[in-house]
Amino acid sequence: AASLNNLAGLYRDMGDNAKAEPLLLQSLAVTKNVLGDQHPNTAIILGNLAVLYDEMADYAKAEPLHLQSLELTKHVQGNQHRNTAISLNKLAMHYFKLGDFAKAELLYAQSLEIRKNLLGDQPLTAIGLNNLAELYLATGDYTKAEPLNRQSLEITTKVLGNEHPQTASSLYNL
C-alpha cells in the first residue's frame, strides 16, 4: 500500500494523474483491507486521493474525501496532531481553489495554530504562515499578509539558512 501510494505521488508530481488515480485507489483498498477503516494511514491516503481530485478539478469527488480524511484523523489521532494540521491544510487548499476564502481562512488558521503549538518555529509552521498569507494576498488584505510572510522568512532563514529553496520561496512571497 505504501509503495502504491508513493508511486502514485510520483505520477502526480509528474502531472500524470491518470496513472496516479488507480494506484491511489488500490493503495486505499489494500490499506483498508489490512489496517482497517479507522487507521491513520487510511486517513492519509484518503487525503492524498482528495488532493489528486483537486488537481484534476474534480471538486465534487475531492471534498467528501477531504472531510472523511479530516474526521478520521481527528478521531484516531486527536485535534492537536501534526496529521490533523495537514488534513486541515489540505481542506483549506480545496476551499481556496473553490474561492471560498472564508472557509479556507478558518481552516488555514486552525492548521497554523496546531503547527505553532506542536512544532514552534519549524519549516512546516513557515509553510502554514505562507499559506495563510497567500489567502490574504488573494483577497487583497496586504496588511494581514505581510507580517505572516515576514514570520515565515524569519523561520526559514533561522532554521534552514539563506540558501535553502524554502527560504527563497518565503523571500519571494514577501
Secondary structure, 3 states (H helix, E strand, C coil): CHHHHHHHHHHHHCCCHHHHHHHHHHHHHHHHHHHCCCCHHHHHHHHHHHHHHHHCCCHHHHHHHHHHHHHHHHHHHCCCCHHHHHHHHHHHHHHHHHCCHHHHHHHHHHHHHHHHHHHCCCHHHHHHHHHHHHHHHHCCCHHHHHHHHHHHHHHHHHHHCCCCHHHHHHHHHC
